[in-house]
């Protein structure tokens, strides 16, 4: 999956799941890994990283 596709999926996942999108991407990565779909799991980890980089910093 290229960077444009990752960005597209990250945006769609964030619109669908809001603040829980990062957790959802991690869950999907784990499921793919358990099923032996390592390439797909890496894509989901990349999507998770893209979501994380878009989020504003947490305030304390």
C-alpha positions as CSV (number, residue, x, y, z in Angstrom):
1,X,0.0,0.0,0.0
2,X,1.4,3.4,-1.0
3,X,1.5,6.5,1.2
4,X,-1.6,8.0,-0.6
5,X,-3.7,4.9,0.1
6,X,-2.5,4.8,3.7
7,X,-3.5,8.4,4.1
8,X,-6.9,7.8,2.5
9,X,-7.6,4.8,4.8
10,X,-6.4,6.6,7.9
11,X,-8.8,9.5,7.1
12,X,-11.7,7.2,6.4
13,X,-11.1,5.2,9.6
14,X,-10.8,8.4,11.7
15,X,-14.1,9.7,10.2
16,X,-15.8,6.3,11.0
17,X,-14.4,5.7,14.4
18,X,-13.3,9.1,15.7
19,X,-10.9,9.0,18.7
20,X,-11.0,5.2,18.6
21,X,-9.6,4.9,15.1
22,X,-6.1,4.2,16.3
23,X,-7.3,1.4,18.5
24,X,-9.3,0.0,15.6
25,X,-6.3,0.0,13.3
26,X,-4.2,-1.8,16.0
27,X,-7.0,-4.4,16.4
28,X,-7.1,-5.1,12.7
29,X,-3.3,-5.3,12.5
30,X,-3.3,-7.9,15.3
31,X,-6.1,-9.9,13.6
32,X,-4.2,-10.0,10.3
33,X,-1.0,-11.0,12.1
34,X,-2.8,-13.9,13.8
35,X,-4.1,-15.1,10.5
36,X,-0.6,-14.9,8.9
37,X,-1.4,-11.9,6.7
38,X,1.8,-10.2,7.6
39,X,1.8,-7.7,4.7
40,X,-1.7,-6.6,5.5
41,X,-0.8,-6.3,9.2
42,X,2.0,-4.0,8.2
43,X,-0.4,-1.9,6.2
44,X,-2.7,-1.5,9.3
45,X,0.3,-0.6,11.4
46,X,1.1,2.1,8.9
47,X,-2.5,3.3,8.9
48,X,-2.3,3.5,12.7
49,X,0.9,5.5,12.6
50,X,-0.8,7.9,10.1
51,X,-3.8,8.4,12.4
52,X,-1.5,9.0,15.3
53,X,0.5,11.6,13.5
54,X,-2.7,13.5,12.6
55,X,-3.9,13.7,16.2
56,X,-3.3,16.9,18.1
57,X,-0.9,16.6,21.1
58,X,-2.5,15.6,24.4
59,X,-2.7,18.4,27.0
60,X,-2.0,17.7,30.6
